[in-house]
Amino acid sequence: MLTDPPIEKLLPNTECAYELVALVSKRARQLVDGAQPMIPESAANMVSLACKEVAEGKVVSVAGDKTREVFIPKTREAREATAAALKAKEEEEYYKRFSQQFESEKKAEESNFVDSFKSEDEAVIDEGDVVDEPSDEIFEDESIIVEEEDVITKNEGEEE
């Protein structure tokens, strides 16, 4: 037997076999997605559990618009899993927005930094700012001045 109870015993609960199969498969999908069982769970799989619910009259086919959505309460684990997935998606979207904003700010700073160097390079230098010959005024601190006598060349250092 593929299902418990057998499909033949469930046929009187619906108008035709097609309707029974559609009803059981839809209910089995709801159970797989986390819907709460309407009877104590003792079935080997979700299809058998859906068949037992149909056999006990807990799930019935309703004539009319078959496309409308019906609210199916979910188990706590399914609700928690859905909430965790939603939170993870929101955090991922927040991270993407933050990283895009950070990258655009970084590019703007780099552009401003490069532009500041361009403006300094393009600055006009006055003739008074250019020094053709070094003057003694620059070297007023005597500790910096090195006399020629103090310089040891490589050849002189080898003789000693």
Backbone bond lengths (Angstrom), bond angles and torsions (degrees), N, CA, C in turn:
res aa  C-N    CA-C-N  psi(-1)  N-CA   C-N-CA  omega(-1)  CA-C   N-CA-C  phi
1 M - - - 1.453 - - 1.527 109.44 -
2 L 1.292 114.07 132.99 1.455 118.87 177.83 1.514 111.78 -82.03
3 T 1.302 116.48 -32.51 1.464 119.98 179.63 1.515 109.62 -129.29
4 D 1.296 114.09 158.09 1.462 120.43 177.28 1.519 106.39 -129.29
5 P 1.257 122.60 112.18 1.466 131.24 4.03 1.528 111.47 -76.24
6 P 1.328 117.66 161.91 1.466 121.62 -178.60 1.535 111.24 -62.35
7 I 1.310 115.06 151.65 1.466 122.10 -178.73 1.533 111.17 -58.46
8 E 1.326 116.80 -35.33 1.468 120.28 -177.93 1.531 111.64 -60.81
9 K 1.327 117.14 -33.50 1.470 120.35 179.99 1.531 111.83 -77.30
10 L 1.331 116.81 -17.30 1.466 120.54 -179.04 1.525 112.76 -90.37
11 L 1.334 117.90 -17.58 1.468 121.31 -175.99 1.533 114.24 -56.31
12 P 1.341 120.69 -36.68 1.475 119.01 179.07 1.539 113.44 -64.24
13 N 1.336 118.39 -17.26 1.474 120.80 -179.12 1.531 112.87 -79.09
14 T 1.326 118.05 -12.23 1.467 121.80 -179.56 1.521 109.83 -131.66
15 E 1.342 116.20 171.78 1.465 120.62 -178.37 1.521 112.56 -77.87
16 C 1.339 117.52 -33.28 1.462 119.98 -178.85 1.534 109.49 -150.82
17 A 1.320 115.41 167.63 1.470 120.46 -178.27 1.531 111.35 -64.75
18 Y 1.335 116.78 -36.29 1.467 120.29 179.57 1.530 110.52 -60.92
19 E 1.312 116.31 -44.44 1.463 120.70 179.76 1.532 110.82 -63.88
20 L 1.336 116.40 -38.66 1.464 120.56 178.17 1.529 111.07 -63.15
21 V 1.320 115.86 -46.26 1.467 119.98 -179.70 1.525 110.61 -62.99
22 A 1.324 117.26 -42.54 1.466 120.80 179.08 1.530 110.54 -64.17
23 L 1.332 116.91 -41.51 1.462 121.45 -179.60 1.526 111.21 -64.43
24 V 1.327 116.85 -47.39 1.469 121.06 -179.13 1.532 110.63 -65.78
25 S 1.325 116.96 -42.79 1.472 118.63 -178.19 1.526 111.40 -67.22
26 K 1.325 117.34 -38.40 1.469 120.05 178.45 1.527 110.59 -65.24
27 R 1.331 116.14 -43.25 1.473 119.49 179.53 1.526 110.59 -67.45
28 A 1.322 118.15 -38.56 1.469 121.01 178.11 1.529 110.16 -62.81
29 R 1.332 117.30 -40.23 1.470 121.24 178.01 1.528 110.29 -63.17
30 Q 1.323 117.29 -40.65 1.461 121.10 177.56 1.528 110.59 -62.22
31 L 1.326 116.51 -42.08 1.470 120.14 179.35 1.529 111.30 -65.55
32 V 1.315 116.82 -40.80 1.466 120.73 178.21 1.526 110.16 -63.06
33 D 1.340 116.73 -37.40 1.464 121.36 -179.40 1.524 112.92 -76.03
34 G 1.326 117.61 -2.63 1.459 120.33 174.14 1.509 115.59 111.21
35 A 1.335 118.92 11.23 1.459 121.12 178.10 1.529 109.90 -66.71
36 Q 1.326 115.55 149.48 1.462 120.14 179.80 1.525 109.70 -75.36
37 P 1.324 117.59 133.38 1.468 120.06 176.22 1.529 110.38 -66.51
38 M 1.332 116.80 145.33 1.462 121.60 -179.77 1.517 112.36 -89.75
39 I 1.322 116.88 -8.26 1.462 122.13 176.37 1.522 107.12 -130.91
40 P 1.335 117.76 163.16 1.469 118.81 177.36 1.532 110.56 -58.32
41 E 1.313 116.09 135.60 1.469 121.18 -176.78 1.518 110.26 -73.34
42 S 1.330 116.31 109.62 1.461 120.44 175.98 1.523 110.62 -136.94
43 A 1.322 116.93 9.40 1.463 121.16 -176.24 1.521 110.50 -89.31
44 A 1.329 114.98 155.48 1.459 121.20 -179.52 1.524 111.27 -73.45
45 N 1.332 116.80 -31.97 1.464 119.97 179.86 1.522 109.60 -146.53
46 M 1.315 116.35 175.22 1.463 120.83 -175.32 1.532 112.71 -70.40
47 V 1.320 117.87 -30.85 1.468 120.22 178.05 1.531 109.46 -66.71
48 S 1.328 116.99 -43.33 1.475 119.87 178.16 1.521 110.97 -64.84
49 L 1.334 116.96 -38.17 1.464 120.51 177.62 1.531 110.08 -63.97
50 A 1.329 117.19 -42.17 1.469 120.91 177.49 1.529 110.44 -62.99
51 C 1.329 117.54 -40.05 1.474 120.95 177.96 1.525 111.12 -63.82
52 K 1.333 116.99 -40.70 1.468 120.00 178.47 1.524 110.60 -64.51
53 E 1.337 117.33 -38.57 1.466 120.46 178.46 1.529 110.63 -64.88
54 V 1.330 117.50 -39.01 1.472 121.26 177.20 1.525 109.52 -66.91
55 A 1.339 117.48 -42.01 1.466 121.45 -178.97 1.524 111.27 -62.92
56 E 1.331 117.52 -36.14 1.463 120.77 -179.50 1.523 112.48 -85.57
57 G 1.327 117.53 -1.04 1.461 120.44 177.75 1.523 113.73 81.78
58 K 1.309 118.29 12.13 1.471 121.39 179.58 1.529 111.49 -77.48
59 V 1.330 116.69 -28.59 1.462 121.85 177.89 1.518 106.89 -119.35
60 V 1.321 115.79 123.66 1.464 120.37 -179.42 1.521 109.53 -128.99
61 S 1.306 115.17 155.25 1.455 121.35 176.92 1.517 108.71 -86.25
62 V 1.323 116.31 137.07 1.460 121.28 -179.42 1.521 108.04 -112.45
63 A 1.317 115.77 129.14 1.465 119.84 178.20 1.522 108.97 -73.30
64 G 1.317 115.28 146.83 1.467 119.06 177.94 1.517 110.90 124.00
65 D 1.327 115.24 -148.04 1.463 121.52 -175.78 1.526 109.86 -69.44
66 K 1.321 116.49 111.78 1.466 121.81 -177.19 1.528 112.11 -88.18
67 T 1.328 117.29 -5.49 1.462 119.38 -174.91 1.524 113.31 -95.40
68 R 1.309 118.91 -10.79 1.462 118.73 -177.05 1.528 110.53 -72.91
69 E 1.293 114.82 150.67 1.460 121.05 -178.24 1.524 110.02 -87.26
70 V 1.299 115.72 141.35 1.453 122.57 178.74 1.520 107.62 -119.39
71 F 1.337 116.42 137.68 1.460 119.98 178.48 1.522 109.34 -72.94
72 I 1.322 115.90 125.07 1.460 122.20 178.25 1.529 106.88 -116.77
73 P 1.347 117.69 116.31 1.467 118.33 179.22 1.526 110.96 -66.00
74 K 1.330 115.31 139.90 1.463 120.68 -177.43 1.522 110.48 -104.87
75 T 1.327 114.83 163.18 1.459 120.21 177.01 1.521 109.10 -72.64
76 R 1.308 116.20 163.20 1.464 121.30 -178.98 1.527 110.91 -59.87
77 E 1.330 117.01 -42.34 1.463 120.45 -179.52 1.525 111.13 -61.89
78 A 1.332 116.09 -41.04 1.468 119.84 179.57 1.526 110.69 -66.92
79 R 1.342 117.11 -40.16 1.471 119.90 177.41 1.518 110.86 -64.00
80 E 1.346 117.01 -42.21 1.466 120.43 179.36 1.528 111.22 -65.23
81 A 1.329 116.69 -40.18 1.466 119.90 178.72 1.528 110.89 -64.94
82 T 1.332 116.63 -40.68 1.463 120.59 178.26 1.523 110.57 -65.07
83 A 1.334 116.72 -42.21 1.468 120.29 179.04 1.526 111.05 -65.04
84 A 1.333 117.10 -40.47 1.469 120.33 178.94 1.525 111.10 -65.12
85 A 1.321 116.80 -40.22 1.471 120.08 178.45 1.527 110.89 -65.46
86 L 1.323 116.92 -40.08 1.464 120.96 178.49 1.523 110.82 -65.26
87 K 1.328 116.74 -42.40 1.466 121.06 179.10 1.529 110.64 -64.22
88 A 1.324 117.00 -41.98 1.469 120.50 178.68 1.525 110.67 -62.96
89 K 1.322 117.00 -39.81 1.466 120.51 178.98 1.527 110.60 -65.52
90 E 1.336 117.31 -42.37 1.464 120.82 178.73 1.525 110.90 -63.69
91 E 1.345 117.20 -41.57 1.461 120.50 178.72 1.522 111.10 -64.83
92 E 1.323 117.05 -38.45 1.464 120.65 178.72 1.530 110.37 -64.83
93 E 1.339 116.96 -42.86 1.463 120.40 178.41 1.525 110.72 -64.70
94 Y 1.344 117.19 -40.30 1.463 120.98 177.70 1.520 109.96 -62.41
95 Y 1.324 117.72 -43.52 1.463 121.76 179.77 1.524 110.69 -62.34
96 K 1.339 116.71 -42.60 1.466 120.06 179.29 1.523 110.87 -62.32
97 R 1.360 116.56 -45.22 1.469 119.40 179.25 1.517 110.66 -63.19
98 F 1.326 117.46 -42.90 1.462 121.74 -179.06 1.521 110.91 -64.02
99 S 1.337 117.49 -44.25 1.462 120.27 -178.89 1.525 110.84 -67.40
100 Q 1.333 118.14 -36.46 1.464 120.38 176.95 1.524 110.60 -65.90
101 Q 1.326 116.76 -41.64 1.459 120.81 178.33 1.526 109.95 -64.58
102 F 1.318 117.15 -42.54 1.463 121.52 179.77 1.524 110.45 -62.44
103 E 1.332 116.97 -44.43 1.467 120.93 -179.94 1.524 111.10 -63.45
104 S 1.336 117.76 -41.24 1.465 119.66 -179.74 1.527 110.75 -67.34
105 E 1.343 117.76 -38.69 1.466 120.51 176.94 1.524 110.60 -66.31
106 K 1.319 117.08 -39.08 1.464 121.60 179.32 1.526 110.45 -63.65
107 K 1.338 116.95 -43.24 1.463 120.62 178.57 1.524 110.73 -64.57
108 A 1.327 117.44 -38.75 1.462 121.02 179.20 1.529 110.31 -64.67
109 E 1.334 117.14 -42.51 1.465 120.77 177.98 1.524 110.75 -63.41
110 E 1.326 117.29 -43.16 1.465 120.49 179.04 1.522 110.61 -63.30
111 S 1.318 116.84 -39.50 1.459 121.03 179.24 1.527 110.27 -64.61
112 N 1.337 116.88 -43.82 1.467 120.60 178.08 1.518 110.73 -64.15
113 F 1.321 117.32 -38.28 1.461 122.09 -179.82 1.526 110.08 -64.26
114 V 1.323 116.67 -45.68 1.468 121.23 179.04 1.524 110.04 -65.98
115 D 1.328 117.44 -40.86 1.461 121.00 179.26 1.522 111.53 -62.73
116 S 1.335 117.61 -34.65 1.467 119.63 179.39 1.521 110.55 -66.24
117 F 1.333 118.58 -35.96 1.464 120.56 177.40 1.526 110.83 -71.37
118 K 1.307 117.19 -36.31 1.454 119.87 178.67 1.523 110.01 -62.45
119 S 1.320 117.38 -41.37 1.460 119.93 -178.64 1.525 110.78 -68.97
120 E 1.337 118.87 -32.70 1.465 121.00 177.40 1.520 110.85 -70.71
121 D 1.335 117.94 -38.09 1.463 121.53 179.06 1.519 111.25 -67.27
122 E 1.311 116.77 -32.11 1.450 120.83 -177.72 1.525 112.45 -85.27
123 A 1.315 117.43 -2.02 1.465 120.24 -178.51 1.526 110.17 -64.03
124 V 1.326 116.31 143.93 1.462 122.18 -179.52 1.521 108.53 -85.10
125 I 1.322 115.93 131.46 1.465 121.10 179.32 1.521 107.43 -99.02
126 D 1.340 116.24 126.74 1.464 121.07 177.93 1.516 109.55 -74.57
127 E 1.348 116.26 154.44 1.461 120.24 179.29 1.516 111.09 -64.26
128 G 1.313 117.76 -28.21 1.462 120.92 179.54 1.516 112.48 -70.18
129 D 1.319 117.79 -19.57 1.459 121.71 -179.72 1.520 112.30 -80.90
130 V 1.347 117.81 -18.22 1.456 121.49 -176.33 1.520 108.95 -88.55
131 V 1.319 117.68 130.81 1.460 123.22 179.21 1.517 107.30 -108.07
132 D 1.351 115.76 116.52 1.460 119.86 -179.77 1.520 111.31 -79.65
133 E 1.333 116.48 -45.65 1.461 120.51 -177.99 1.517 108.58 -124.39
134 P 1.312 118.11 138.55 1.467 119.35 178.16 1.525 110.22 -67.82
135 S 1.281 116.03 140.58 1.467 119.92 178.54 1.518 109.07 -105.90
136 D 1.326 114.94 164.02 1.464 120.12 179.50 1.518 111.67 -70.17
137 E 1.324 117.49 -18.19 1.455 120.93 -179.27 1.528 111.23 -64.27
138 I 1.289 116.32 -29.11 1.463 119.95 -178.01 1.517 110.35 -67.37
139 F 1.344 117.16 -36.00 1.457 121.18 -175.87 1.524 111.35 -104.61
140 E 1.296 119.10 56.18 1.452 121.97 -179.82 1.517 111.58 -72.91
141 D 1.307 117.93 -31.11 1.460 121.18 -179.44 1.525 108.05 -78.17
142 E 1.343 117.39 114.74 1.460 121.98 -174.53 1.523 112.81 -69.54
143 S 1.305 118.03 -20.61 1.459 119.56 -179.56 1.528 111.68 -68.83
144 I 1.292 116.69 -19.15 1.454 120.02 -179.44 1.524 110.68 -87.08
145 I 1.332 117.47 -29.33 1.462 121.27 -176.67 1.518 109.53 -69.98
146 V 1.314 115.23 132.44 1.460 121.73 179.28 1.524 106.99 -113.91
147 E 1.305 116.20 123.96 1.462 120.67 178.43 1.517 108.87 -80.96
148 E 1.322 115.88 155.51 1.458 120.20 179.87 1.518 111.43 -63.60
149 E 1.325 117.66 -29.71 1.460 120.91 -178.73 1.532 111.27 -68.45
150 D 1.327 116.78 -28.99 1.465 121.04 -177.95 1.527 112.70 -78.59
151 V 1.321 117.14 -15.81 1.461 120.69 -177.47 1.511 108.95 -81.80
152 I 1.308 116.88 126.02 1.462 122.24 178.46 1.515 107.02 -104.34
153 T 1.290 114.26 123.19 1.462 117.68 177.24 1.507 109.09 -86.77
154 K 1.291 116.85 169.44 1.456 122.00 -176.46 1.522 110.70 -66.49
155 N 1.314 117.50 -40.29 1.460 120.77 -178.39 1.523 111.25 -65.19
156 E 1.340 117.58 -40.52 1.459 120.74 -179.69 1.522 110.43 -67.68
157 G 1.311 117.88 -36.57 1.463 121.66 -178.63 1.508 111.76 -67.76
158 E 1.331 119.29 -27.95 1.458 122.00 -178.34 1.519 111.36 -76.29
159 E 1.330 117.62 -30.08 1.457 121.02 -178.42 1.515 111.14 -69.51
160 E 1.276 118.85 -30.70 1.455 121.71 -175.74 1.465 113.54 -74.50
